[in-house]
Amino acid sequence: MLAFVVVSHGEFAEGVVKSSYMIFGQQEKVQTVTFQLDEGPEDLAKKLDAAIATFDATDQVLFLVDLWGGSPFNAASQIVAEHTDRMGLVTGLNLPMLIEGYTVRDKPLDAVIAHLEETGKIGIKHLTLLQDDGEAEQS
């Protein structure tokens, strides 16, 4: 089973995981790591190591990170670089992406990553309101 480490600046990771449980139910092998204002890169690395330690050594692990290039991304990418055989990373974390991740966690890691990249993009839509008949249209 694919394990997830959801990583963010501030409390976003905890909030999005709690929201995902409201919609999809409690999930196994999901850890959150938050990077706080008073922490440094070493603190973040320790938290990531502790999160990974809760999984089996043979689990595939996917880091879902809020922002490309930030401290959470940098710390997680260093771990992934040391375990390319069983770990991956996707940025742009959002709720549709996380929920969809739960549905495909039995797939190979490469397939999950490609799928979640598309899911993240598809999850961005805007609402166009029609003034003639008052019905909303999604685009």
C-alpha positions in Angstrom: 0.0 0.0 0.0 1.3 3.4 -0.9 2.0 5.6 2.1 1.5 9.4 2.1 3.5 12.1 3.8 1.6 15.4 3.4 3.9 18.3 4.0 3.3 22.0 4.2 4.2 25.4 5.4 2.1 26.0 8.6 -1.0 23.9 9.4 -2.2 23.4 5.8 -1.2 19.7 5.7 -3.1 18.9 8.9 -6.2 20.7 7.6 -6.3 19.2 4.2 -5.8 15.7 5.6 -8.6 16.2 8.1 -10.8 17.5 5.3 -10.0 14.4 3.2 -11.0 12.2 6.0 -14.4 14.0 6.2 -15.0 13.1 2.6 -13.2 9.8 2.1 -13.0 8.4 5.6 -10.0 7.7 7.8 -7.0 6.3 5.9 -4.1 4.2 6.9 -0.4 5.2 6.4 -1.0 8.9 6.1 1.3 11.2 8.0 1.4 15.0 8.1 4.4 17.2 8.6 4.1 20.9 9.1 6.9 23.5 8.9 6.5 26.2 11.5 7.9 29.7 11.6 10.2 29.0 14.6 11.7 25.9 13.0 14.8 25.3 10.8 15.6 22.8 8.1 17.0 20.4 10.6 13.8 20.4 12.6 11.9 19.7 9.4 14.2 16.8 8.4 13.7 15.2 11.8 9.9 15.5 11.4 10.1 13.9 8.0 12.3 11.1 9.2 9.9 10.4 12.1 6.9 10.3 9.7 8.6 7.8 7.4 9.6 5.7 10.4 5.9 4.9 11.0 5.7 3.1 7.7 7.1 -0.4 6.8 10.5 -0.3 5.2 9.1 -1.8 2.0 6.3 0.7 1.6 6.3 3.0 -1.3 6.1 6.6 0.0 4.7 9.6 -1.8 5.3 13.1 -0.5 2.5 15.5 -1.3 4.0 19.0 -0.7 2.4 22.4 -0.9 4.9 24.4 -2.8 7.8 23.7 -5.3 11.1 25.0 -4.0 10.1 25.8 -0.4 11.8 24.3 2.7 9.3 21.4 2.9 10.0 20.6 -0.8 13.8 20.9 -0.3 13.8 18.6 2.8 11.5 16.0 1.2 13.3 16.0 -2.1 16.6 15.1 -0.3 14.9 12.1 1.2 13.4 11.0 -2.2 16.8 11.4 -3.8 18.2 8.8 -1.4 15.3 6.4 -2.0 14.3 6.8 -5.7 13.4 3.1 -5.8 10.4 3.5 -3.5 9.7 7.2 -2.9 8.3 10.1 -5.0 7.2 13.7 -4.6 4.4 15.8 -6.1 3.9 19.5 -5.3 0.8 21.7 -5.7 -1.0 19.8 -2.9 -4.8 20.2 -3.0 -7.8 18.4 -1.6 -8.9 16.7 -4.9 -5.4 15.5 -5.5 -5.2 14.0 -2.0 -8.6 12.3 -2.2 -7.7 10.9 -5.6 -4.5 9.6 -4.2 -6.4 7.4 -1.8 -8.3 5.8 -4.7 -5.1 4.8 -6.6 -2.8 3.8 -3.8 -2.7 0.2 -5.0 -1.0 1.3 -8.3 2.7 1.6 -8.9 4.3 4.8 -7.7 5.1 6.2 -11.2 1.5 5.7 -12.3 0.1 7.4 -9.1 2.4 10.4 -9.6 1.3 10.9 -13.3 -2.3 10.5 -12.3 -2.1 13.0 -9.5 -0.4 15.6 -11.6 -3.4 15.5 -13.9 -5.9 15.4 -11.0 -4.4 18.5 -9.5 -4.8 20.3 -12.8 -8.3 19.1 -13.4 -9.3 20.2 -9.9 -8.8 23.9 -10.9 -12.0 25.2 -12.4 -13.9 28.4 -12.4 -17.6 29.1 -12.2 -19.3 31.1 -14.9 -22.6 32.6 -14.0 -25.2 33.1 -16.8 -27.3 36.2 -16.3 -30.2 35.2 -18.7 -31.7 32.2 -17.0 -29.8 32.3 -13.7 -28.3 28.9 -14.1 -24.7 28.3 -13.3 -22.3 26.7 -15.7 -19.1 24.9 -14.9 -16.1 25.3 -17.2 
